[in-house]
Amino acid sequence: MVHSPIRNTPGSLVTLLLPLLLFAAESMAQHPGDIGLQVSDDRLEVDGPIGGEDSNGVFYGVFGDTGFPGYTSNPGFDALAGTFPPGRIGFNVLAGLRRWDGELGAWEEPDFVPERLSISFITLETVVEDDPVEGFDLAVQPNGGWHRHLDFEILGDASGVRRSGVYRVDLSLYATMGIADSEPFTILFNYDASQADVDAAIDSFDPSTPCPGDFNGNGVVDGADFGILLAAFGTKDPEVDLSGDGVVAGADVGLLLAAWGVCP
């Protein structure tokens, strides 16, 4: 198993470095590429990346960009001073780790991804495997900002193997100060992937890409969509009439089953 640089650092050195690291995190200005945070209508919002064109909730990091293979501390999270009252901001992982399959042009389901993703900060750690998992929270800085760079590390399978590719983690942020959770957002991590795979993985989030059968818009044709179809069975609901023949019937069930799985 590969361990992050901070967790491999001798304890005495961490003790010396920690105050400097925390001071730097609190004093730095907004960092290009970070995920911006703000509060709107008493709800946490993510935007950015900072300094770039709005990505509609899809952000990007590159393992190895700090010189350590399989590890990155980017993108970070950045809220300006005065954004938050005293309290804590944290994250939850909404689904298991996925990897882009360039040959199939689809995201592999978590059960078929043997790799894992470690998300850590000093002594706190959450490991993303096949299922949603609770994360952890960190204090709002004294100036009301929240500039944090978590440690992201791709971990191998049982034998330590890590496949190259684009990995995906779906998150939301929460606060302890009575502010509503953020909308879901996604971070894509490039681990020695080809540019073609990176481009295709990013393009898979293009809302203009059709995905017949994904009625609830979660990127997967699954049981929830089947339930929506059954509820509309026999009606003329045009949103569920996949065949376009004017009625929701058996033909639509067949088309939904043919599209079953992660949207292309």
RODO-2510 file (C-alpha; in nm, 4 decimals, decimal comma):
residues 264
     n   res          X          Y          Z
     1     m     0,0000     0,0000     0,0000
     2     v     0,1252     0,3494    -0,0856
     3     h     0,1001     0,6071     0,1907
     4     s     0,0644     0,9819     0,1562
     5     p     0,3704     1,2030     0,2100
     6     i     0,2357     1,3546     0,5324
     7     r     0,1560     1,0156     0,6861
     8     n     0,5067     0,8961     0,5936
     9     t     0,6700     1,1959     0,7655
    10     p     0,8318     1,1269     1,1060
    11     g     0,6108     1,2375     1,3953
    12     s     0,8597     1,4947     1,5273
    13     l     0,8760     1,6632     1,1872
    14     v     0,4962     1,6695     1,1569
    15     t     0,4840     1,8393     1,4982
    16     l     0,7195     2,1088     1,3723
    17     l     0,5489     2,1509     1,0358
    18     l     0,1853     2,1414     1,1466
    19     p     0,1621     2,4985     1,2830
    20     l     0,3264     2,6306     0,9673
    21     l     0,0924     2,4310     0,7458
    22     l    -0,2154     2,5507     0,9303
    23     f    -0,0951     2,9122     0,9245
    24     a    -0,0292     2,8918     0,5518
    25     a    -0,3728     2,7424     0,4888
    26     e    -0,5399     3,0294     0,6736
    27     s    -0,3347     3,3104     0,5237
    28     m    -0,3256     3,2173     0,1554
    29     a    -0,5365     3,4040    -0,0973
    30     q    -0,7711     3,2192    -0,3275
    31     h    -0,5878     2,9479    -0,5154
    32     p    -0,6526     2,9021    -0,8908
    33     g    -0,8050     2,5619    -0,9581
    34     d    -0,9610     2,5264    -0,6135
    35     i    -1,3299     2,4568    -0,5576
    36     g    -1,4917     2,7821    -0,4508
    37     l    -1,7352     2,7846    -0,1577
    38     q    -2,0043     3,0357    -0,0689
    39     v    -2,3394     3,0552     0,1086
    40     s    -2,6556     3,1409    -0,0843
    41     d    -3,0075     3,1296     0,0630
    42     d    -2,8695     2,9503     0,3716
    43     r    -2,7242     2,6716     0,1539
    44     l    -2,3631     2,5767     0,0898
    45     e    -2,2708     2,6243    -0,2750
    46     v    -1,9682     2,5073    -0,4705
    47     d    -1,8523     2,6858    -0,7839
    48     g    -1,5441     2,7329    -0,9941
    49     p    -1,2830     2,6141    -1,0407
    50     i    -1,1391     2,9412    -0,9142
    51     g    -0,9765     3,1284    -1,1986
    52     g    -1,1414     2,9124    -1,4640
    53     e    -1,4657     2,8703    -1,6509
    54     d    -1,7520     2,7361    -1,4409
    55     s    -1,7499     2,3558    -1,4634
    56     n    -2,1107     2,2893    -1,3531
    57     g    -2,0037     2,0892    -1,0494
    58     v    -1,7296     1,8773    -1,2112
    59     f    -1,3739     1,9410    -1,0914
    60     y    -1,0374     1,7932    -1,1857
    61     g    -0,7194     1,6776    -1,0156
    62     v    -0,4041     1,4983    -1,1289
    63     f    -0,2357     1,2317    -0,9184
    64     g     0,1380     1,2944    -0,9062
    65     d     0,1200     1,6705    -0,9614
    66     t     0,3059     1,7280    -0,6347
    67     g     0,5828     1,4817    -0,7215
    68     f     0,4406     1,1816    -0,5344
    69     p     0,2884     0,9109    -0,7602
    70     g    -0,0753     0,8351    -0,6871
    71     y    -0,1107     1,1355    -0,4566
    72     t    -0,2430     1,4914    -0,4870
    73     s    -0,3735     1,7639    -0,2606
    74     n    -0,5635     1,9285    -0,5452
    75     p    -0,8203     2,0563    -0,5970
    76     g    -0,8530     2,2301    -0,2636
    77     f    -1,1559     2,4071    -0,1178
    78     d    -1,1561     2,7821    -0,0779
    79     a    -1,4021     3,0261     0,0835
    80     l    -1,3180     3,3921     0,1307
    81     a    -1,2808     3,5444     0,4765
    82     g    -1,6174     3,6226     0,6321
    83     t    -1,8042     3,3520     0,4407
    84     f    -1,8925     3,1379     0,7437
    85     p    -1,9765     3,1871     1,1116
    86     p    -1,7776     2,9779     1,3609
    87     g    -1,8336     2,6070     1,3083
    88     r    -1,7158     2,3215     1,0910
    89     i    -1,7403     2,2236     0,7238
    90     g    -1,7209     1,8618     0,6125
    91     f    -1,7910     1,6237     0,3270
    92     n    -1,9763     1,3019     0,2609
    93     v    -1,9070     1,0586    -0,0228
    94     l    -2,2293     0,9844    -0,2113
    95     a    -2,1244     0,6748    -0,4100
    96     g    -1,8441     0,4235    -0,4407
    97     l    -1,5310     0,4911    -0,6442
    98     r    -1,5779     0,4698    -1,0224
    99     r    -1,3284     0,4504    -1,3089
   100     w    -1,3777     0,5501    -1,6718
   101     d    -1,3728     0,2558    -1,9154
   102     g    -1,2417     0,4033    -2,2386
   103     e    -1,3270     0,0947    -2,4447
   104     l    -1,6910     0,0845    -2,3348
   105     g    -1,7253     0,4619    -2,3101
   106     a    -1,8891     0,4331    -1,9666
   107     w    -1,8147     0,4576    -1,5959
   108     e    -1,7365     0,1265    -1,4284
   109     e    -1,9646     0,0481    -1,1375
   110     p    -1,7928     0,0629    -0,7957
   111     d    -1,8239    -0,3137    -0,7457
   112     f    -1,5962    -0,3626    -1,0478
   113     v    -1,3313    -0,1121    -0,9347
   114     p    -1,0789    -0,2873    -0,7062
   115     e    -0,8875     0,0334    -0,6393
   116     r    -0,9770     0,2569    -0,3442
   117     l    -0,9431     0,6284    -0,2750
   118     s    -0,8037     0,7629     0,0515
   119     i    -0,9168     1,1124     0,1542
   120     s    -0,7267     1,2366     0,4580
   121     f    -0,6175     1,5397     0,6578
   122     i    -0,3405     1,4902     0,9154
   123     t    -0,4836     1,2077     1,1344
   124     l    -0,8330     1,1948     0,9813
   125     e    -0,9028     0,9551     0,6955
   126     t    -1,1950     0,8266     0,4893
   127     v    -1,1443     0,5431     0,2389
   128     v    -1,3819     0,5258    -0,0576
   129     e    -1,4505     0,1728    -0,1793
   130     d    -1,7814     0,0374    -0,3155
   131     d    -2,0437     0,2267    -0,1155
   132     p    -2,1339     0,5753     0,0085
   133     v    -1,9381     0,6673     0,3201
   134     e    -1,9349     0,9485     0,5742
   135     g    -1,6404     1,1842     0,5571
   136     f    -1,5095     1,4183     0,8257
   137     d    -1,5261     1,7899     0,9026
   138     l    -1,2706     2,0617     0,9742
   139     a    -1,3053     2,3886     1,1628
   140     v    -1,3876     2,7145     0,9909
   141     q    -1,0845     2,9424     1,0158
   142     p    -1,0930     3,2330     1,2645
   143     n    -1,1421     3,4821     0,9796
   144     g    -1,4548     3,2998     0,8586
   145     g    -1,2834     3,1439     0,5572
   146     w    -1,2293     2,7764     0,4775
   147     h    -0,9200     2,7098     0,2682
   148     r    -0,8411     2,3402     0,2951
   149     h    -0,6390     2,1044     0,0809
   150     l    -0,7214     1,7435     0,1619
   151     d    -0,4862     1,4571     0,0753
   152     f    -0,6198     1,2366    -0,2059
   153     e    -0,4433     0,9066    -0,2742
   154     i    -0,5339     0,6237    -0,5091
   155     l    -0,4807     0,2893    -0,3352
   156     g    -0,4276    -0,0379    -0,5156
   157     d    -0,6201    -0,3617    -0,5008
   158     a    -0,5329    -0,6444    -0,2606
   159     s    -0,2036    -0,7016    -0,4459
   160     g    -0,1199    -0,3306    -0,4560
   161     v    -0,1915    -0,2833    -0,8276
   162     r    -0,3283     0,0549    -0,9374
   163     r    -0,4592     0,0769    -1,2911
   164     s    -0,4066     0,3936    -1,4894
   165     g    -0,7240     0,5815    -1,5751
   166     v    -0,9670     0,8525    -1,4730
   167     y    -1,1299     0,7980    -1,1333
   168     r    -1,4476     0,9627    -1,0095
   169     v    -1,5693     1,0516    -0,6607
   170     d    -1,9111     1,2112    -0,5959
   171     l    -1,9370     1,4341    -0,2897
   172     s    -2,1494     1,6855    -0,1039
   173     l    -2,0477     1,9311     0,1665
   174     y    -2,2218     1,9918     0,4980
   175     a    -2,1912     2,2500     0,7750
   176     t    -2,2536     2,2351     1,1491
   177     m    -2,3958     2,5902     1,1609
   178     g    -2,7486     2,5286     1,0316
   179     i    -2,6542     2,5806     0,6673
   180     a    -2,8080     2,3327     0,4210
   181     d    -2,5853     2,0789     0,2456
   182     s    -2,4396     2,1591    -0,0941
   183     e    -2,5701     2,0046    -0,4124
   184     p    -2,3742     1,6956    -0,5220
   185     f    -2,0529     1,7614    -0,7126
   186     t    -1,7843     1,5436    -0,8679
   187     i    -1,4047     1,5375    -0,8691
   188     l    -1,2284     1,3504    -1,1498
   189     f    -0,8725     1,2314    -1,0830
   190     n    -0,6279     1,1529    -1,3614
   191     y    -0,3885     0,8696    -1,2802
   192     d    -0,1603     0,8352    -1,5856
   193     a    -0,4658     0,8321    -1,8146
   194     s    -0,4521     0,9094    -2,1854
   195     q    -0,5748     1,2505    -2,2972
   196     a    -0,8492     1,0785    -2,4956
   197     d    -0,9813     0,9090    -2,1811
   198     v    -0,9635     1,2356    -1,9843
   199     d    -1,1572     1,4198    -2,2547
   200     a    -1,4176     1,1439    -2,2836
   201     a    -1,4660     1,1223    -1,9061
   202     i    -1,5201     1,4986    -1,8829
   203     d    -1,7514     1,4963    -2,1853
   204     s    -1,9671     1,2294    -2,0177
   205     f    -2,1012     1,5055    -1,7901
   206     d    -2,2199     1,7183    -2,0819
   207     p    -2,5922     1,7697    -2,0129
   208     s    -2,6583     1,7740    -2,3872
   209     t    -2,5535     1,4089    -2,4130
   210     p    -2,8795     1,2103    -2,4376
   211     c    -2,9404     0,9225    -2,2017
   212     p    -3,2825     0,7677    -2,2799
   213     g    -3,4355     0,6073    -1,9731
   214     d    -3,2525     0,8175    -1,7142
   215     f    -3,5716     0,9874    -1,6007
   216     n    -3,4368     1,1163    -1,2701
   217     g    -3,1148     1,2498    -1,4244
   218     n    -2,8697     1,0771    -1,1898
   219     g    -2,6490     0,9466    -1,4712
   220     v    -2,7655     0,5855    -1,4411
   221     v    -3,0611     0,3927    -1,5840
   222     d    -3,1621     0,1789    -1,2890
   223     g    -3,4468     0,0625    -1,0659
   224     a    -3,5539     0,4164    -0,9782
   225     d    -3,6137     0,4894    -1,3471
   226     f    -3,7974     0,1588    -1,3881
   227     g    -4,0266     0,2625    -1,1030
   228     i    -4,0987     0,5935    -1,2769
   229     l    -4,1861     0,4077    -1,5961
   230     l    -4,4165     0,1660    -1,4137
   231     a    -4,5948     0,4579    -1,2440
   232     a    -4,6602     0,6080    -1,5895
   233     f    -4,7494     0,2769    -1,7568
   234     g    -5,0580     0,3085    -1,9772
   235     t    -5,0451     0,6881    -1,9842
   236     k    -4,9421     0,9232    -2,2639
   237     d    -4,6650     1,0876    -2,0628
   238     p    -4,4218     1,2126    -2,3319
   239     e    -4,1317     1,2263    -2,0852
   240     v    -4,1524     0,8496    -2,0306
   241     d    -4,2682     0,7440    -2,3787
   242     l    -3,9264     0,6286    -2,5028
   243     s    -4,0620     0,4788    -2,8249
   244     g    -4,2552     0,7921    -2,9137
   245     d    -4,5653     0,5919    -3,0133
   246     g    -4,7974     0,7964    -2,7931
   247     v    -4,8361     0,5576    -2,4998
   248     v    -4,6129     0,4198    -2,2233
   249     a    -4,6216     0,0453    -2,2836
   250     g    -4,4150    -0,2711    -2,3218
   251     a    -4,2006    -0,1221    -2,5982
   252     d    -4,0795     0,1441    -2,3557
   253     v    -3,9913    -0,1205    -2,0979
   254     g    -3,7762    -0,2949    -2,3590
   255     l    -3,5966     0,0272    -2,4504
   256     l    -3,5297     0,1090    -2,0859
   257     l    -3,3838    -0,2376    -2,0213
   258     a    -3,1632    -0,2016    -2,3305
   259     a    -3,0231     0,1230    -2,1877
   260     w    -2,9756    -0,0230    -1,8361
   261     g    -2,6632     0,0876    -1,6530
   262     v    -2,4388     0,3932    -1,6396
   263     c    -2,5185     0,6548    -1,9037
   264     p    -2,2636     0,6810    -2,1847
***
